[in-house]
Amino acid sequence: MENEEKLIGKKREKEKDKNEGKEGETQNESNKKEKKQKKSKKSKRKEKTEKNEKKNEIAWQQIANQPEKVLKNEKFEFYYKNQLSQFFPTPEKFEELLSKLREKLPCVFRISKAHFFHEGYKKMLLDDLYIKSLLGDQANLIKIELKNLTSFKEWLNLVYNININRMELKKNDLLKNFHKFVQFGVDGGVISRQEAVSMIPPMLMQTLSTDKIFDMCAAPGSKTAQFLETVYEKYDFLDKKQYLKDTGFVLANDNNHQRAYMMVHQLKRLNTAGMVVICHDAQLFPTLYQSNTYNDRLLFDKILADVPCSSDAVMRKLPMKWKKWSTKEGYSLHKLQISILKRGINLLKEGGVISYSTCSLNPIENEAVVAEIMRSYSKNGELEILDVKYAFKNTDIIPHQGLNDWKVMIEDKNDKNKLNIIKDINDPLYLENKSLISPSCFPQEDIKNFGLEKCNRFFPNDSDTSGFFITLIKKVKNFKNEDVDKDRIVKPNISEPKKKKDEERDVLFVNEKFKDKINWIKNYYGIEDDFPFDQLVTFSNICKKINFASKGVIDLLKLDNEHKLMVENAGVKLFKANKQKNEKNTDFCLYRVCQDGLMYLLPFMHKRIYFVDEKMFAEILRKKEINHNDINDEELKLQLKKDTPGSIVVVNVKCKPNNDEIKYGNEKEREEYNNYLKNNYIDAICCHNATTRITTMINKEHQHIFELKYKIENILDNKK
Ligand SMILES: C[S@@+](CC[C@H](N)C(=O)[O-])C[C@H]1O[C@@H](n2cnc3c(N)ncnc32)[C@H](O)[C@@H]1O
């Protein structure tokens, strides 16, 4: 009898192993497929960036050979000598601007204050010894210098300038390991490369976690990322009621489908639940109503209109602009810029603030646009241009006041290198160019009423940046003729039609459509009832991936009951379906937990969670796969063997007061751990527990950050 039982037992084991094998296989297959798809998307993206970088590099090489020829444009010089004479009154002063525009831009990056490893990463970055160790034997051949850019109070010690440009960082063999370190930081969302002046709008806007923020022209998403960093800086993942306070959101829009897609990738690095990416023509952003009465429109607290522009203030980044520059680009964008800003003002709450910005020095794209908005919408003081100069005190950045007068110029018909000044709309030259130049391009009599001097222009020669223009406008009171058009027809001018796979549909609320899946998840992972299941969304009618979105995002998506929004992504990935080949197996893990959104789930999760000490945690990270039998901790080994194969979470308890008392997941353990977490961040990794081993299930970006954090040897091993 005993023998029989043993035999049955062995048979079961074998079967379990076989199934496990299949399950492992399925898991591997789907992982491989997924990786392949991701790789092709990633490599396309990489190819494109590299192509652009190559173009610029070729341009810079040409420049190095003949700088006076390439970085010169008489028209451009004539134009700005006239427009900016109050700032550059002498030829020498003006030459200072031109010569700075001819230099390459320094490389600037920002450390994300919301990232759990930002302090640690900064320490490494500023540690001479560590950096020298990355340079190895050749450390004396190269000097890496970091300059802390003094900035707004909330961003102090977070913005750095580095003395090595991007190309050199990539190409110089001596910098290989340092480049990897930087790349780990960028991919893992700890740092973001961004031009210093481009950081100004979110720095000035002082967003709150309850703010509804709309970024109208958001790709590639650097300013959106800044908003998210501010909103999530103080998010307390251990406060189970925190999600109730997370009522704001950042809605990021771009009309270029490819750029919107790239932005999704960019923002995913931040692993935050408060973002939505959409793809619309910003002028035609649809009206959403909060109730059925049609006079209760969704309005925003803060809006960013970082509009498409001629980019002539970023010639340091785009040297080919010198050759191509003409007045036409500014005129042809002027109307679009007005139209986007008007839509933005329409969508702003009373008391809300909109930021209008361009990376152009041109008054036609700047003051003329703002003046037209004030003219159309602020007859009775409905709008106010905010004076923000005080905010730049004690910073490296110098704002110059906006213009109340400028010239309208156009290329000479017979000599394209010469510009003529058009006096006003009665000038015959204007009539000739009426189709290109609109009357709003001229400074009109009413101009002094608007307070345009409170606009801000930044020059590259002041603090070695690009040029930039920004105006903050407050909607003091609502005005008549606002958009209350309930039947607004959206004809988006998007660059490509949105391609949807068969099984993909609009946003679906998992708790409403897939109750069975919710129940399975709840039981399998032991998730408390008070977890906000209503905040889970999916984009496919087979519920392939499940994202966790902030309360604010959910409220927004629920308003869109007519499916007007073209959503690319919302929230952060939390669960992913496993292939269901073995669905008859009741133990089969239908959904695995994803690392991206893990922090939101952890405080509510009670099953399949393993607390290990720091040594073990680091070992799992380093080896990526560990056989149960190689685990020294007997209790852990036993527990893992006993548990069914599937997704698990492994948590580091390095600071637990008494390591001897580890009881897996019991109340005492949890309480102690929670105390530790109050001062530290959660270190937890998603793994797969198989019958004989555990394997980490995290992407390389997360892996790299953990590797840096735990200073795991060989992190910079080239084989990786
Ligand atoms: C200056 S860039 C924005 C940069 C971005 N705010 C950042 O800081 O990363 C302007 C963006 O506007 C987008 N765009 C152009 N026309 C648009 C429109 N009509 N509606 C929405 N986006 C538009 C472009 O695709 C481009 O990505």
The ligand as an SDF file (V2000), in Angstrom:
LIG
                    3D

 27 29  0  0  0  0  0  0  0  0999 V2000
    7.4960   71.4700  -29.9550 C   0  0  0  0  0  0  0  0  0  0  0  0
    6.9610   69.8530  -30.1780 S   0  0  0  0  0  0  0  0  0  0  0  0
    6.4620   69.4300  -28.5570 C   0  0  0  0  0  0  0  0  0  0  0  0
    7.5660   69.0680  -27.6270 C   0  0  0  0  0  0  0  0  0  0  0  0
    7.0870   68.4900  -26.3240 C   0  0  0  0  0  0  0  0  0  0  0  0
    6.1640   69.3780  -25.6590 N   0  0  0  0  0  0  0  0  0  0  0  0
    8.2220   68.1440  -25.3790 C   0  0  0  0  0  0  0  0  0  0  0  0
    8.5850   68.9950  -24.5710 O   0  0  0  0  0  0  0  0  0  0  0  0
    8.7460   67.0260  -25.4300 O   0  0  0  0  0  0  0  0  0  0  0  0
    5.4590   70.0650  -31.0040 C   0  0  0  0  0  0  0  0  0  0  0  0
    4.6520   68.7900  -31.1940 C   0  0  0  0  0  0  0  0  0  0  0  0
    3.3790   69.1810  -31.7030 O   0  0  0  0  0  0  0  0  0  0  0  0
    2.9010   68.1600  -32.5200 C   0  0  0  0  0  0  0  0  0  0  0  0
    1.8310   68.7750  -33.3480 N   0  0  0  0  0  0  0  0  0  0  0  0
    1.9230   69.4590  -34.4960 C   0  0  0  0  0  0  0  0  0  0  0  0
    0.7080   69.8710  -34.9060 N   0  0  0  0  0  0  0  0  0  0  0  0
   -0.1640   69.4470  -33.9700 C   0  0  0  0  0  0  0  0  0  0  0  0
   -1.5670   69.5350  -33.8280 C   0  0  0  0  0  0  0  0  0  0  0  0
   -2.3240   70.1640  -34.7330 N   0  0  0  0  0  0  0  0  0  0  0  0
   -2.1400   68.9450  -32.7780 N   0  0  0  0  0  0  0  0  0  0  0  0
   -1.3990   68.2830  -31.8520 C   0  0  0  0  0  0  0  0  0  0  0  0
   -0.0680   68.1690  -31.9360 N   0  0  0  0  0  0  0  0  0  0  0  0
    0.5480   68.7470  -32.9640 C   0  0  0  0  0  0  0  0  0  0  0  0
    4.1190   67.6950  -33.2820 C   0  0  0  0  0  0  0  0  0  0  0  0
    3.9400   66.3740  -33.7390 O   0  0  0  0  0  0  0  0  0  0  0  0
    5.1980   67.8060  -32.2110 C   0  0  0  0  0  0  0  0  0  0  0  0
    5.3970   66.5680  -31.6070 O   0  0  0  0  0  0  0  0  0  0  0  0
  1  2  1  0
  2  3  1  0
  2 10  1  0
  3  4  1  0
  4  5  1  0
  5  6  1  0
  5  7  1  0
  7  8  2  0
  7  9  1  0
 10 11  1  0
 11 12  1  0
 11 26  1  0
 12 13  1  0
 13 14  1  0
 13 24  1  0
 14 15  1  0
 14 23  1  0
 15 16  2  0
 16 17  1  0
 17 18  1  0
 17 23  2  0
 18 19  1  0
 18 20  2  0
 20 21  1  0
 21 22  2  0
 22 23  1  0
 24 25  1  0
 24 26  1  0
 26 27  1  0
M  CHG  2   2   1   9  -1
M  END
$$$$
